[in-house]
Amino acid sequence: MTTQMQHVLARGLRSFGGRVLSVAVAATTLMLAGGACHLLDVTTPDVVPADNLNDPLALPTIRAGAIGDFGLAYTGSGASGSGGTVEGQVLISGLLADEWINTETFPDRVQADARQVDRASGTFTTVFRNLARAHLSATKAAAKFRQLSDTTTNSALAEMLSLVGYTRLFFAENYCSGVPISYPNPDGSVAFGSPLTTSQMLDSALLRFNEALTAARALDTSTAARKATRASMIGLATVGKARTLLAMGRLVDADTVASVASVPTGFSYVIQHDLNTARQQNGVYTGIRKFKRYGVADGKGGVGLAWRTVLDPRTPFTRVPATNRGFDGVTPQYDQLRYTDEKAAITLASGLEARLINAEAALARSDTAGFMVQLNGLRGSPPAYILAGVQGTAVPGDQPRPVDPMAQLATPASPAAAVNLLFSERARWLWGTGHRLNDLRRLVRPVGTRGGYGRAENTVFPNGLYFKNGLVYGTDVNYPIPLDETNNPNFTQCLDRLP
């Protein structure tokens, strides 16, 4: 049975001190195959005074706000620029990797595309702050659900703990070692965190996913709807846990966790968007198609994946009109078509990702037959949710959608070719969901270091002459912690910039 979690992004706006929580949202809904179970409905925009946050009636609004903050950090928004926020983790990670290319003029984005991220960048400071805010919102929401709800019937505790885990995972996957986690005190002061190594950040993400699994498994199963909700919460936490174990280099454990019994291929949890406000819109669509700040790359820096040259139904793109150019008026503008309007959903966790982890584990134990079964199984029956939530009409130049079986792959001729195939398939299936940067980092990590494949950096990351502003590609393989964070007396700079 296909199960799909769909959440309207409740774009919560809250002050750092926690004095006021504002939410603008139409509804947040859990959609299940065969029907819909409304876990929460917030029918009008609301402002919840701090004194009311200890009332169980405030829990739906608290949850909506946390989901909204997470969505902003992960997928971005429909705002027009840096301060308003276009980009989230999906766009910035793909820009430093080889998914996206810069098509506008803002120097900080140009530098990031050229792997020379400016620590003082206002754009990337905002993105970092949004992720920190999402972490705080989900953490505080989880505490409220523990305090005020029946956690055997209310699935939000498990959900919030998973979102905390994902924020920490993004810090580990996309940023340098040494990210500090700070919290506000009740009196409005800040409890400044100390820098966490990447390994410590991953350990803390794993802890949150384990807590989420414990909460999910404790959920009541007295009705079909509750059984489905429980299964969805287990799937969300399980995929997050497996992804964390993969980032740790614990592939055998990740494979065990991501079993078909725990995560059916039909499972997906998506972040959904709407047109109520710019903050609730799909930031990947707006950043690429609407504002033309990003475009689909192709063979970026001489070594990137051939996203456009090799046509693939999983990575649809267009250039309409044929003279379409980016915001800079010069760079040819190729638009992604996985998300075709501002309402399109973006997948956070899925059974598809679990099967790709199973495939990688099979390859690592030299089970070539099992490896090919996993990859060709996905091609033979592509999960429908890969384009979940996409609405609107296809435009001229649209590529075929992955709804029909695709050609079966031949067995690679060598171990190196098998690794190439694995990461190419991961890239195509997981395109535009924030996975690519960490995959490139895994490829260049030394063998024996957190699951590294030991490839030369200049064969994986874009390098050589950059195509604009007379730049040469730099050496960044992750994002630095913004200069603004030096206000934290415990922090000076990244502990290291290693992959």
N, C-alpha and C positions, 0 to 999 in steps of 0.2 A: 504494500500500500504506500502510495506517495504521500508524504506529510510535508507541508510547507508552512513555515512560520512567516507571517507577513505583519509587519508593524508600521503603521503610519508614523512618520517621524514626529514625535512631539517635541518641538524645538524649545526646550526649556531654557530660560535665561535667568541665571541666578548670580547674585553678588558673591564674591569670594568669601565674605564674612558670614554668609548664610542667613542674612537678616530677612531677605525677601526672595521668594521663589515665584517666578512668573512663567506661565505656560500658555502658549498659543497652539491649540491643537483641536482638530475636529473629533478624532477618535483614534484609539489604539486598539487593535483587534488581533486576536489569535485566530488564524484561518486554518482549518483542518480539512483533509480530504473528506468529502461527503457532507460537509456542513461547516458552520462557523460557531465558535464559542466565544462570546464577548467577555474577555477577562476584565476589560475596563472601558468605559465610555466617558470621555470628558467632552461634554456637548457644547461648552462655551469657553472662550478664553477666560483665564482666571488668574488671580493673584492671591497667594496663600500667605497670610501674615505668619511670622516666625512662631508665635504662640500657638498657632493651629497645627503646626507640623507634628505635634505629638498626639493628634487625633487620628484614629484609624481611617476616618473619612478622607484624610488628606493623602492616603497611600496611593490611590490611582494617579493623582497629580504628581506625586514624587516620582513614581515610576515613569510616567510620561516624560517628565523633565530629564531623567537620567538617560532614557532612550534617545531623547532629542540631542542631548549633549554628545552622546556617543556617536550618533549619526553625523553630526557636524564634524567631529574629529576624524571619522573614518571616510566619509564620502564627500565632505565639503558642503557647499551650499550654492544657491543661485545668485548670491551677491555679486556686485560688479567688480570687486577688486580686493586688494590685500587686506585692508582694514575690515571690510565687510565679510571677507572670506569667500573665496572660490574653491580653493583646494583643501583637501583632507589628505589622509595618509595614502589613499589610492593614487592620487595624482603625483604627489611629491616623490613617492617611492618609485613609481614608474618613470619619472623624469630623470632621476639619478641613475636608473637602470637603462634599459633599452626599449621600453614600451612606448614612451612619449617623447616628443621633440618640441623644443620651444619655437613658437611661431609669433612672438610679440617682442616688445622692446624693453621691458622692465629688466634692469641690470641684474637684480638678484636672481630672477628665474633663469636668465641667460647663463649666469655663472653656475647655477646648480646643474643645468643641462650639460655644461662643460666640465662637470665634476670639480667645481671650485666654489663650494658653498661658503657664503659670507656669514660669519657668526653674528654680525650686526644687522642682518636682514630683517626688516620689519615683517615681510611676508612670512618667513619661516619661523620667526618668533611667535607670530599669531598661531600658526599651525601647531607648534609645540605647546603653547598655552592651551589651545583647544583640547589637545590630548590629555594634558594634565587636569583640565577642568572635567573632562569626561571620566577620568579615573576617580576624581574626588566625588562627583555626583553619584556614580554607581556605588562607591564605597559607603557614602552616607545613606543612600537608598537601601542598601543591603542591611545596614544597622537598624533602620526604621522598620523594615519588614520582620527582622528578628524580634524586635521589641513589641510590635503592635499587631502582628498578623498570626493567623493559624498557618504555620508553614507546612502542614500536611495537606492543606487544600489550596493554598495560595502559592502558585509557582514562581512568583516574582523574586523570592529570595534566591532561588537557584539561577534565575535569569540574570539578576544583578551581579551575583558573584562571578558568573561567566563573563559579563561585560568588563568587570574589574580585571579578570585574567587577560582578556584581549587587549586592554589598554597597556598592560605591562608587557605583553608579548610584542606589541607594536614598538614600544620603547626599545626592546631588545633587538628586534629585527631591523629597524630602520635608523637607529641612532648609535652613536659611539658608546663605548663603555664609560660609565660614570654618571648616569642620569640620577639626580636626586629626586626623591618623592617628598613633597612638603604638604602640610595640612594646616588649616586655620584653627586657631584656638577659639573657645567661646567668647573671649573678650575682644576678638577682632585681630589679635596679634597672630603671627605665623610661627608654627613649629617647623623650622627649616630642617629638611632631610639631608642626610649625608649621601655622597655619590655611591651608587650601587654598580658593581661590575656587571657586565652582560650576563655572566653565569649566575650571579645573585638575582638579577632581574628575572631571568628564566625560572630560577628556583621559586621565586615568589609568585610568578604566574602559574606555575604548576600547582602550588599550594592552593591558590584561588580556584582553579579548575577542580581540584580534588574536593574542596569544600562545596563547590557547586554540584558535583556529582552526588555527594552525600545528601545534600538538600533535595536533589531531584529524585533520588531513589526512595526518599522518605515520603514522597507525595502519595496521596490517596488514589486508589484505582477502583473505586466502587462503581464508577460509570464508564461507559465507552469514551466519553469526552475526556474524563480525567485520566484514563489510561493513555489516550493520545497525547494529552498535554505532558504527562510524565515522560513519555517516550521522546517527545520533542526537546524537553529540557535536558534529558540524558544525552541526546544527540548533540546539542549545542555544546555542552561541557566536554563531551568525549572528543569531538573534533578539535576543540581548543587544546585539550590535553595532549592529543596525538601530535598536533602541530608544534606544541611546545617541546615535546620529547624529540621530535625531528630536529628542531633548532638546537637542542642540546647535544645532538649526535647519538641519541639513544634510539636508533632505528628499530631494533628488535622489539623494544618496549612499545614504540609508537605503533608498530605493526600489530602487536597483540591488542592494544587498546582500540585500534581502529578496525576491529573485526566487523564482518557483515552482521553478525548477531547484535553488536552494539550500535552500529550505524548502518542502516540499510541504504543502499545506493539512492533510493528515492527521497531521502531526508534532505531538507534544506531549511535554513534560517536566513531570511533576507531582511535587509533594511529597506523600507519602502518610503517613497517620497510623494508629495502632493504640491498643489499650487496655492495653498492658503497664504503662504508668505515666501519670500525669497529664501529664507533660512531653511525652509522645508523642501527645497528643490534639490534635484540630483546634481551635485557639484561636478561630477565627471562630465555629464552632458553639457552643463553650462560653461565649464572651463574650456572645453574643446570646441563644441559646435556653436555655442551662442556668443562667447566672447573671443574665441579664436586665440587663446593664449597658449594652448597646447595642441599638438596634432599627433597623428599616428606615425611612428618612426618606421624606418626600413633600413636594415643593415647599418644601424647607428654606429658611428665611429669605426666603421670597417669590420666589426665583429658581431654587431647586434643581430638578432633574429630578423629574417626577411618577412616582416609582418605584412607587407603589401605585395612584394614581388611574388611570393608564394601565396596564392589565394587559398583561403581555408574558411569553411563555413562557420567556424567557431570565433573567428576574428574579423567580422564584417566591417568594411569601411567604404567611404565614398569621397569623391571630390566633385561636388556639384555647386556651381557650374565648373566646367573644366578649367576655368581661369581662377578659381577660388584661391584667395591668398589669406594668410594669417593677419593678425592685428598689425604686424609690422609692415604690411603692404608688399612684402617681398617673398617670404617663404611660402611655397605651395601648401595649401591647407587641405590635409586629408583628415576627414572626420571619422571617428569610430561610430559604429552602428549597433553595438551591443545594447547601448542605452539610447533609445531614439527620441526621448523627450524628457522634460523636467520631472515627470512622474515615475520614471523607470526605477525599479527596485535594483538593489545591488546585493549579491549573495555574500554573507559573512562566513557561514559554515555549511558544509554539505557532505553527503555520502560520496559524491564525486571525489572530493578531496581525500576522503578516507581510502577510496580505491586506489588513488595515485600513490598514497603512502604504502599500501599493500604491494603495489607494483614495484616500488623502489626497494622494499625489503626483499622481495623475491629476487630481484636483480643482484642485491648485495650477497645473497646466499647462493648465487650461481644457479638459481632456478630459472633458466631462460624461458622454459615453456610456461611456467607460472607467470612470469613477467609479461609475456606476450598475451596470455589469456586475459590478464587484467586490462591491458591497454586496448586490446581488440574487443573486449566485452563492452567497454565504454563506447567505442566507435560503433559497435553493432546495435547498441541501444542507448543513444545519447540522452542524458537526463533532460527532461523538458524545462526544468527550472533554470537552466543555464541562461535563459533569457527571461526569467521570472519577473513579472510586473511590467514588462515593456508594453507601452501603449503607444498609440499613434500610427500613422500611415507610413509605410516604407517609401523611401525617396528614390529617385533614379540613381542607378549605380549601386544599389543595395546588393550585397552578396547573399547567397543562399543561407538559410538558417539551419542550425544543427538539429533538425527534427526528423530527418531520415537517416538511415544507416549510412556510415561513411566507409570508404574503402578500407579493407583490412591491411594491416601492416605486415611487411615481411620481417623475418627474424634478422636482426643486425649481424653483420659479418664479423664484428670484433667487440671486445668489452668497451672500448672507447666509443664506438658507434652506438652501442646500447645506452651509454650514459647520455650521449647527444640526443638520442631518441626520447629518453625519459624526460629530459629537461625541456625538449621541444614540445612534447605532449602536455607537460605541466604548464608551460607558457601559454599554449593555445586554450586549454580548458579553463585556466585560472586567470585569463587576461582581464585586466581592469578590476581586480579584486584585491590588489595590494600584496601579492605573493612574490613578484618577480625579483625585487631587489634582494631579498634574503636568499632566493635561489642562486643568484649570481654570486653572492657572498659565500654560500656553501661551496660553490664550484671552485673558488680560488683559495679557500681555507686549506691549510696544510692537512695532509692525510693524518688522521688520528686526532685532529683538533675539532671537536664538535661536529663530527661527521663530514669533514672536508674532503674534497675530491682532488686537491693539490694541483689544479690547473694554473697556468701562468696568467697573471692578471690581464696582460695585453691580448690574450686570446678570448677573454670573457667580457671585460668592461670596455666601453667605447674609449678609444685612444687616438692619438695623432692630432692632426689639424682639425679644429672645430670649424663649423661652416659659417660662422658669423662673428663680427666684432674683432676679427684678427686673433682670436683666442686659440690656445692649444688645450686639449683635454688635460685636466688635472689628475689627481690621484685619489680623490675621495671615493670611498666605497660605502659610506654611511653619512648621516647628517650629524653635524656637531651640535652640542648643546648651545642655545643662543647666549650671546654676550650678556643679555639682560639677567640671566640666571646668576651672574656674579654678585647680584644683590644678596644672594644667599651666602652667609659668612662661612658655610661649610664647603663651598664649591669654588674652584678656581677655573678648571678647564677639563676637557675630556681626559680620562685616565689613559686611553689609547684610541687610535682610529683603525685598529686592525679589523679585518673582515670577520 
